[in-house]
Amino acid sequence: MSEADDRKKHRVHFDRHTPEYRHQFEGITHELHAKCPIAWTDAHDGHWVASGHHEVFELARSAEFLSNDHDVKGERRGYKGITIPTPPRAREAQGGFLEMDPPGQRHYRQTLNPYLSPAAVSRWIPFVDEVVRACLDERIEDGRIDFVDDLANIVPAVLTLAMMGIPLKDWTVYNEPAHASVYTPPDSPDMPRVAEMGRTMGMALYMSILKVREQPRPGLIDALVHAEIDGKTPSDEELTGVLALLVGGGFDTTTALTAHALEWLSEHPGERDRLSRERDTLLDSATEEFLRYFTPAPGDGRTISADCEIAGQRFEEGERLWLSWAMANRDPSVFPDPDRVDLERKGNRHSSFGLGIHRCIGSNVARTVFKRMVTAVLDRMPDFRCDPDATVHYETIGVIQGMRHLPATFTPGKRLGPSLDETLETLQKACDEQRLAEPVTVRTGKARITR
């Protein structure tokens, strides 16, 4: 046996983009944990797959040997970023600072941290609550709602645009391409249409950069256009990639987490009632458990940047690696009874936001928005029942473990305020007059929302 064959002796057929992976996730995960927590697959030109919690932890924290770089123009070492395989639409642009290595990656995070820290995010809670209220009001009298279309797609999108400094009414411009880009498999015949939508969204983001330069307004875009990254001003092309990353991360992951949690709570009404009743002590641990169990972003790719040995496995420079946060979150050596949701699980060291220097910068936003949406549903639609026959999950979970539709019924209630459109106008005025999107280093007070 050659040295290469010896290194790759643990071979599996693993393709996370297939529907079978979603349907057989637990069985595949158990097999990999038991036989080869680091394995080689020939799928997509060949790459390593790390599934064990210990192995994923060690690899993710070995930044000196792993690269996120997406070298679109072939200026460095030709690495292909964090997606395996690289989708056609992504070959044209770098995926923001998530596809960068230090020091550029670090400089971007330093620029954005004042907008995304726990204190910065908490200022937006009154804003978020008002969007949630308006979304539920739109359906409360009907006794019917689609938790994806009517709630979980809207709230994260509106907040993301507010934080960026983009007009709130434009959330519909970004909504479909942001979601379709992750639920469409790479080999889908619909990919050309989805790619075109992505280009249209990219152009809208590019125009937003130009508008903020001409007419400054507070927000993430303003921070980025004034940023100095690795000693230079980044190009508009690079900034557009960063904004696309913020949209993708801000929209679909929180939507996916919320939908799956509400579906599970509908299937377990006793636990739903318990969570509502004991939220003061249970909500935080339940949030972490939903994050662990449903892992909205199942994993990320890396490129081995130097010959090395990590977690007992030898790697060679240029090889591709998939770090599975989702499978690491089901490792029984770390999580007792890992395939069961335990709302009060203790010591929940999940990796759903990633690990190491590239850990998700929007984790505070995701947790906050998720909690505000779920508790509002528990308060206003306490007996909701999702319709499993009409629920539509993403065909594959290769990029995001999400849903396209989650219809539900409940006992009708009363509206509490104005329509969503009217609410967005009011919130836009608050954003403009109170300069809500300024960094926490400038503005510390919470949003004041009056109807």
C-alpha positions in Angstrom: 0.0 0.0 0.0 1.4 3.4 -0.9 1.8 6.2 1.6 -1.1 8.1 0.1 -3.3 5.0 0.3 -2.2 4.4 3.9 -3.2 7.9 4.9 -6.6 7.5 3.3 -7.3 3.9 4.4 -10.5 5.1 6.2 -12.5 5.7 3.0 -16.2 6.4 3.0 -18.8 7.5 0.4 -19.9 10.8 1.8 -21.8 13.5 -0.1 -23.6 16.0 2.1 -25.4 17.5 -0.8 -27.6 14.4 -1.5 -31.1 14.1 0.0 -30.0 10.8 1.5 -27.6 12.6 3.8 -30.5 14.6 5.3 -32.7 11.5 5.6 -30.0 9.3 7.0 -28.1 11.8 9.0 -28.1 10.0 12.3 -27.1 6.6 10.9 -24.3 8.1 8.8 -23.1 10.1 11.8 -23.1 7.1 14.1 -21.1 5.1 11.6 -18.4 7.8 11.1 -18.1 8.3 14.9 -17.6 4.6 15.5 -15.3 3.7 12.6 -13.5 6.8 11.3 -14.0 10.3 12.9 -11.6 11.5 10.2 -12.3 9.8 6.9 -11.5 10.3 3.2 -14.3 10.5 0.5 -13.7 10.6 -3.2 -16.8 12.8 -3.7 -16.3 16.2 -5.3 -12.7 15.6 -6.3 -11.9 14.1 -3.0 -11.7 15.6 0.5 -11.4 14.7 4.2 -14.4 14.6 6.5 -14.0 15.3 10.2 -17.1 14.2 12.3 -15.8 13.5 15.8 -16.1 16.3 18.3 -12.5 16.0 19.5 -11.2 15.9 15.9 -13.2 18.8 14.7 -12.2 20.8 17.8 -8.5 20.2 17.2 -8.7 20.9 13.5 -10.7 24.0 13.7 -8.3 25.5 16.2 -5.2 24.7 14.0 -5.4 27.9 12.0 -1.7 27.7 11.2 -2.3 24.6 9.1 -5.8 25.3 7.7 -6.8 28.0 5.3 -10.2 29.6 4.6 -8.8 31.5 1.6 -10.8 31.7 -1.6 -8.2 32.8 -4.1 -10.6 33.8 -6.9 -8.0 35.6 -9.0 -5.2 33.1 -8.6 -3.0 35.6 -6.8 -1.9 33.4 -4.0 -2.0 29.6 -3.7 -5.2 28.8 -5.6 -7.2 27.7 -2.6 -11.0 27.4 -3.1 -12.6 28.7 0.1 -15.0 27.0 2.5 -17.6 25.3 0.1 -17.0 21.8 -1.2 -17.6 21.8 -4.2 -17.2 25.4 -5.0 -20.6 26.4 -6.6 -20.5 28.1 -10.0 -21.8 31.4 -8.6 -19.1 31.5 -5.9 -16.2 31.1 -8.4 -16.7 34.8 -9.3 -16.3 36.3 -5.9 -14.7 35.7 -2.5 -17.3 35.0 0.2 -16.4 37.9 2.5 -14.0 37.6 5.4 -15.2 34.0 6.1 -13.1 33.1 3.0 -10.1 35.1 4.2 -7.1 34.3 6.4 -5.5 36.6 8.9 -4.6 39.4 9.1 -7.4 40.6 6.7 -10.0 38.4 8.3 -9.1 39.7 11.8 -9.3 43.3 10.7 -12.8 42.8 9.3 -14.0 41.3 12.6 -12.5 44.2 14.5 -14.3 46.6 12.3 -17.7 44.9 12.8 -17.5 43.9 16.5 -18.8 47.2 17.8 -22.1 46.5 15.9 -22.4 42.8 16.8 -21.4 42.5 20.4 -23.9 41.4 23.1 -24.4 45.0 24.2 -24.8 46.3 20.7 -27.4 43.6 19.8 -29.4 44.1 23.0 -30.1 47.7 21.9 -32.2 46.3 19.0 -34.6 44.2 21.1 -37.5 46.8 21.1 -37.1 47.0 17.3 -37.1 43.2 16.9 -40.1 42.8 19.2 -42.1 45.3 17.0 -41.3 43.4 13.8 -42.3 40.1 15.4 -45.5 41.7 16.7 -46.4 43.0 13.3 -45.7 39.6 11.6 -47.9 37.7 14.1 -50.6 40.4 13.8 -50.8 39.8 10.1 -52.0 36.2 10.8 -53.3 36.2 14.3 -57.0 36.7 13.4 -56.9 34.0 10.7 -55.7 31.1 13.0 -53.3 30.1 10.3 -49.6 31.0 9.7 -46.6 29.8 7.8 -43.8 30.2 10.4 -41.2 30.4 7.6 -42.9 32.8 5.1 -44.8 34.9 7.6 -42.3 35.2 10.5 -38.9 33.5 10.4 -38.0 34.8 6.9 -39.0 38.4 7.7 -37.7 39.3 11.2 -34.0 38.4 10.6 -34.0 40.0 7.2 -35.5 43.3 8.4 -33.0 43.5 11.4 -30.1 42.6 9.2 -30.9 45.4 6.7 -31.5 47.8 9.6 -28.0 47.1 11.0 -26.5 47.4 7.6 -28.1 50.7 6.9 -30.2 49.5 3.9 -33.9 50.7 3.6 -36.1 48.2 5.5 -38.7 48.0 2.7 -36.0 46.3 0.5 -36.0 43.1 2.6 -38.0 41.4 -0.2 -35.3 42.2 -2.7 -32.8 40.1 -0.8 -35.1 37.4 0.7 -35.5 34.9 -2.2 -31.9 34.9 -3.5 -30.6 34.7 0.1 -32.6 31.5 0.8 -32.5 30.0 -2.7 -28.8 30.2 -2.9 -28.5 27.7 0.0 -31.4 25.3 -0.6 -30.6 24.7 -4.3 -28.2 21.8 -4.8 -25.1 22.5 -6.9 -26.3 20.2 -9.7 -29.9 21.5 -9.8 -31.2 22.6 -13.2 -32.5 25.7 -11.4 -29.0 26.8 -10.5 -28.6 29.2 -13.4 -31.7 31.1 -12.3 -30.6 31.1 -8.7 -27.1 32.3 -9.8 -28.7 35.2 -11.7 -30.7 36.2 -8.7 -27.5 36.1 -6.7 -25.9 38.5 -9.2 -28.9 40.8 -9.0 -28.6 40.8 -5.2 -24.9 41.5 -5.5 -25.5 44.5 -7.7 -28.0 45.8 -5.2 -25.4 45.5 -2.5 -22.8 47.2 -4.6 -25.2 50.1 -5.3 -25.8 50.3 -1.5 -22.1 50.9 -1.0 -22.1 53.7 -3.6 -25.2 55.3 -1.9 -23.7 55.3 1.5 -20.5 56.9 0.2 -22.6 59.6 -1.4 -25.1 60.0 1.5 -23.5 58.6 4.7 -25.8 56.8 7.1 -24.9 54.8 10.1 -24.6 51.0 9.9 -22.3 48.1 8.9 -21.9 49.5 5.3 -20.7 52.8 6.6 -18.2 51.0 8.9 -16.9 48.9 6.0 -16.5 51.7 3.5 -14.3 53.5 6.1 -12.4 50.5 7.1 -8.7 49.9 6.6 -8.0 46.3 6.1 -4.4 45.1 6.2 -3.2 48.6 5.6 -5.4 49.4 2.6 -8.9 50.4 1.7 -10.7 47.3 0.3 -12.2 47.4 -3.1 -15.9 47.7 -3.7 -15.9 44.2 -5.1 -14.4 42.8 -1.9 -16.9 44.8 0.2 -19.8 43.5 -1.8 -18.6 40.0 -0.9 -18.5 40.9 2.7 -22.1 42.3 2.6 -23.3 39.2 0.8 -21.8 37.2 3.7 -23.6 39.3 6.2 -26.9 38.9 4.3 -26.5 35.1 4.0 -25.5 34.7 7.7 -28.1 37.1 9.0 -31.0 35.7 7.0 -31.1 32.0 6.6 -29.4 30.5 9.7 -31.8 32.1 12.2 -34.7 31.3 10.0 -33.6 27.6 9.9 -33.1 27.4 13.7 -36.5 29.0 14.5 -38.4 26.8 12.0 -36.9 23.6 13.3 -37.5 24.6 17.0 -41.1 25.5 16.4 -41.7 22.2 14.4 -40.2 20.2 17.3 -42.2 22.1 19.9 -45.4 21.4 17.9 -44.5 17.7 17.9 -43.9 17.8 21.7 -46.7 20.0 23.1 -45.8 19.0 26.7 -42.3 20.4 26.3 -43.7 23.4 24.5 -45.9 24.2 27.5 -43.0 23.6 29.8 -40.7 25.9 27.9 -43.4 28.6 28.0 -44.0 28.2 31.7 -40.4 27.9 32.8 -38.8 30.2 30.2 -37.0 32.3 32.8 -34.8 29.3 33.7 -35.2 27.2 30.6 -35.0 29.5 27.6 -31.2 29.8 27.5 -30.4 26.1 27.8 -33.2 25.3 25.3 -31.8 27.7 22.8 -28.4 26.1 23.1 -29.9 22.6 22.7 -31.9 23.6 19.6 -28.6 25.0 18.2 -26.8 21.8 18.9 -29.5 19.4 17.7 -30.5 21.2 14.5 -27.1 22.9 13.7 -28.4 25.4 11.1 -25.0 25.6 9.3 -23.8 22.0 9.2 -20.2 22.6 8.5 -17.4 24.4 6.6 -14.6 23.5 4.3 -10.9 24.3 4.7 -7.8 23.8 2.7 -4.7 22.2 4.3 -2.0 24.9 4.0 1.0 22.8 5.1 1.9 19.2 5.6 0.9 18.3 9.1 -0.5 15.8 11.6 -3.5 16.7 13.6 -5.7 14.5 15.8 -3.7 11.5 14.7 -4.2 12.1 11.0 -1.5 13.1 8.5 -2.6 15.7 5.9 -0.8 17.2 2.9 -0.8 20.8 1.7 -3.6 21.5 -0.8 -5.9 18.8 0.4 -9.5 19.8 1.1 -11.2 19.2 4.5 -14.8 19.3 5.6 -15.4 20.2 9.3 -18.9 18.9 10.3 -20.2 21.0 13.1 -23.5 19.0 12.9 -21.9 15.6 13.3 -19.5 16.8 16.0 -22.7 18.0 17.9 -23.9 14.4 18.0 -20.7 12.8 19.4 -21.8 10.6 22.3 -18.5 10.9 24.0 -19.4 14.6 24.7 -23.2 14.7 24.5 -24.9 11.9 26.5 -28.0 10.6 24.5 -27.0 12.9 21.6 -30.0 12.1 19.4 -32.5 13.4 22.0 -33.5 17.0 22.6 -32.9 17.8 26.3 -34.1 21.4 26.9 -32.1 21.7 30.1 -28.9 20.0 28.9 -26.0 21.1 31.0 -22.4 21.8 29.7 -23.6 22.1 26.2 -20.3 22.7 24.3 -21.8 22.6 20.9 -20.0 23.9 17.8 -22.9 25.3 15.9 -21.3 28.7 15.5 -18.0 27.1 14.4 -14.8 27.1 16.4 -11.5 29.0 16.3 -10.8 32.3 14.7 -13.6 32.0 12.2 -16.4 31.4 14.8 -19.6 33.1 13.7 -19.5 36.8 14.3 -23.3 37.0 14.3 -24.0 34.5 17.1 -25.3 37.2 19.5 -27.8 38.3 16.8 -29.0 34.8 16.1 -29.6 33.9 19.7 -31.4 37.2 20.5 -33.7 37.1 17.4 -34.5 33.4 17.9 -35.5 33.9 21.5 -37.8 36.9 20.7 -39.6 35.1 17.9 -40.1 31.9 19.9 -41.3 33.5 23.1 -43.7 35.7 21.1 -45.2 32.6 19.4 -45.5 30.9 22.8 -47.4 33.9 24.2 -49.7 34.6 21.3 -50.2 31.2 19.6 -49.7 28.9 22.6 -51.6 25.9 21.1 -50.1 26.1 17.6 -50.0 22.9 15.6 -47.7 22.5 12.6 -49.0 20.6 9.5 -46.4 17.9 8.8 -48.0 17.1 5.4 -47.5 20.6 4.1 -44.1 21.2 5.7 -41.3 21.6 3.2 -37.7 21.0 4.3 -34.7 21.9 2.2 -34.1 19.0 -0.1 -30.5 18.8 1.1 -28.6 20.2 4.2 -25.3 20.7 2.5 -25.2 24.4 3.2 -28.0 25.1 5.6 -30.4 22.8 7.4 -33.5 24.8 6.7 -37.1 24.8 5.7 -39.1 26.5 2.9 -42.5 26.2 4.5 -43.9 25.4 8.0 -47.6 26.0 8.0 -49.5 25.9 11.3 -52.9 26.4 12.8 -53.8 27.9 16.2 -56.7 29.5 18.1 -57.2 33.0 16.6 -56.4 36.1 18.6 -56.5 39.9 18.4 -54.2 42.3 16.6 -52.1 44.4 18.8 -50.9 47.1 16.4 -50.5 48.3 12.8 -49.7 46.3 9.8 -46.3 45.1 8.8 -45.9 47.7 6.1 -46.9 50.5 8.4 -44.6 49.1 11.1 -41.7 49.1 8.7 -42.3 52.7 7.9 -42.4 53.5 11.7 -39.2 51.5 12.3 -37.4 53.2 9.3 -38.2 56.6 10.8 -36.8 55.4 14.2 -33.6 54.1 12.5 -33.1 57.4 10.7 -34.0 59.8 13.6 -32.4 57.8 16.4 -29.4 56.6 14.3 -30.0 53.1 15.7 -27.3 51.6 13.5 -24.5 53.5 15.1 -21.8 51.3 16.8 -22.2 50.6 20.5 -19.1 52.8 21.1 -21.2 55.8 19.9 -24.8 54.9 20.8 -25.6 52.8 23.9 -29.3 53.4 24.5 -32.0 50.9 23.3 -34.3 51.7 20.4 -37.4 53.7 21.3 -40.3 52.6 19.3 -43.6 54.4 19.3 -46.6 53.5 17.2 
